[in-house]
């Protein structure tokens, strides 16, 4: 009886109840990244789509027009005067024949500006501006710059030594550079202007009929892009 009394007088609350667990979502932590991720994902998709479109346009353009590089050659030169006087003045008479070949079947070229510069030992001694023209499909055009006159050209000891050697051999290293301003015509479409530079490294034999001096025959030289 005493045992039952003691049990009844004690406080009995039953088994413990676990507390409620509440989950709070704090932006920027855990799972999603909100609007920032959406913007990055959209931007990435736009960039990928633009790259694919540009690639397809370029591919179909190549299929339609098959563009080929224009070819520049120096086919002949006549050098009848190339002398330095005591005051570092170069007297020269140089005639150049060039061909420009457009091998494309569907692309025409507007040569809006053609500037030809002549150099010796990296020093320019003359510049000629030629007449602009349009070059049609699969066409070969001819350029004939003529350089006549005199120009002060300062040569160092190394350049002077090389000049004397070339004068003895009768063959001079003369460089031509073409500074162009061109546009392409694709059907009825005309592109914007491009400004390529063409470089021709020439070995020019000295030929003087007056002195019966002929150093040899010039070999046709291909020119390349000057980067």
PECORBEL-V988704 format. One record per pair of residues at least 24 apart in sequence whose C-alpha atoms are under 7 Angstrom apart, sorted by the first residue. I is the first residue (numbers start at 1). J is the second residue. D is the distance in whole Angstrom. If there is no record, write none. Layout:
# PECORBEL-V988704
<<I | J | D> <I | J | D>>
This chain:
# PECORBEL-V988704
<<65 | 106 | 6> <67 | 104 | 6> <68 | 103 | 6> <68 | 104 | 6> <70 | 101 | 6> <70 | 102 | 5> <70 | 103 | 7> <71 | 100 | 6> <71 | 101 | 5> <71 | 102 | 7> <72 | 99 | 6> <72 | 100 | 5> <72 | 101 | 7> <72 | 222 | 6> <72 | 223 | 5> <73 | 98 | 6> <73 | 99 | 5> <73 | 100 | 7> <73 | 220 | 7> <73 | 221 | 6> <73 | 222 | 4> <73 | 223 | 6> <74 | 98 | 4> <74 | 99 | 6> <74 | 220 | 6> <74 | 221 | 5> <74 | 222 | 6> <75 | 220 | 5> <75 | 221 | 7> <76 | 218 | 6> <76 | 220 | 7> <77 | 204 | 7> <77 | 218 | 7> <78 | 207 | 7> <79 | 205 | 7> <79 | 206 | 5> <79 | 207 | 6> <80 | 206 | 6> <80 | 207 | 5> <80 | 208 | 5> <88 | 152 | 6> <88 | 153 | 6> <88 | 154 | 6> <89 | 150 | 6> <89 | 151 | 5> <89 | 152 | 4> <89 | 153 | 6> <90 | 150 | 5> <90 | 151 | 5> <90 | 152 | 6> <90 | 153 | 6> <91 | 149 | 6> <91 | 150 | 4> <91 | 151 | 7> <92 | 148 | 6> <92 | 149 | 6> <92 | 150 | 6> <93 | 147 | 6> <93 | 148 | 4> <93 | 149 | 7> <94 | 146 | 6> <94 | 147 | 5> <94 | 148 | 6> <95 | 145 | 6> <95 | 146 | 5> <95 | 147 | 6> <96 | 144 | 6> <96 | 145 | 6> <96 | 146 | 6> <97 | 143 | 6> <97 | 144 | 5> <98 | 142 | 6> <98 | 143 | 5> <98 | 144 | 6> <99 | 140 | 7> <99 | 141 | 6> <99 | 142 | 5> <99 | 143 | 6> <100 | 140 | 6> <100 | 141 | 5> <100 | 142 | 6> <101 | 139 | 6> <101 | 140 | 4> <101 | 141 | 6> <102 | 137 | 6> <102 | 138 | 5> <102 | 139 | 5> <102 | 140 | 6> <103 | 137 | 7> <103 | 138 | 5> <103 | 139 | 7> <104 | 137 | 6> <104 | 138 | 5> <105 | 137 | 5> <105 | 138 | 6> <106 | 137 | 6> <106 | 186 | 6> <107 | 137 | 6> <107 | 184 | 7> <107 | 185 | 6> <107 | 186 | 5> <108 | 135 | 6> <108 | 136 | 5> <108 | 137 | 5> <108 | 184 | 6> <108 | 185 | 5> <108 | 186 | 7> <109 | 134 | 6> <109 | 135 | 5> <109 | 136 | 7> <109 | 182 | 7> <109 | 183 | 6> <109 | 184 | 5> <109 | 185 | 6> <110 | 134 | 4> <110 | 135 | 6> <110 | 182 | 5> <110 | 183 | 5> <110 | 184 | 6> <111 | 181 | 6> <111 | 182 | 5> <111 | 183 | 7> <112 | 181 | 5> <112 | 182 | 6> <113 | 180 | 6> <113 | 181 | 5> <114 | 178 | 7> <114 | 179 | 6> <114 | 180 | 5> <114 | 181 | 7> <115 | 178 | 6> <115 | 179 | 5> <115 | 180 | 6> <116 | 176 | 7> <116 | 177 | 6> <116 | 178 | 5> <116 | 179 | 6> <117 | 176 | 6> <117 | 177 | 5> <117 | 178 | 6> <118 | 175 | 6> <118 | 176 | 5> <118 | 177 | 7> <119 | 174 | 6> <119 | 175 | 5> <119 | 176 | 6> <120 | 173 | 7> <120 | 174 | 5> <120 | 175 | 6> <121 | 159 | 7> <123 | 153 | 7> <125 | 151 | 6> <170 | 205 | 6> <170 | 206 | 5> <170 | 215 | 5> <171 | 203 | 6> <171 | 204 | 5> <171 | 205 | 4> <171 | 206 | 6> <171 | 215 | 7> <172 | 203 | 6> <172 | 204 | 5> <172 | 205 | 6> <173 | 202 | 6> <173 | 203 | 5> <173 | 204 | 6> <174 | 201 | 7> <174 | 202 | 5> <174 | 203 | 6> <174 | 204 | 7> <175 | 200 | 6> <175 | 201 | 5> <175 | 202 | 6> <176 | 200 | 5> <176 | 201 | 7> <197 | 225 | 6> <197 | 226 | 5> <198 | 223 | 7> <198 | 224 | 6> <198 | 225 | 5> <198 | 226 | 5> <199 | 223 | 6> <199 | 224 | 5> <199 | 225 | 6> <199 | 226 | 5> <200 | 224 | 7>>
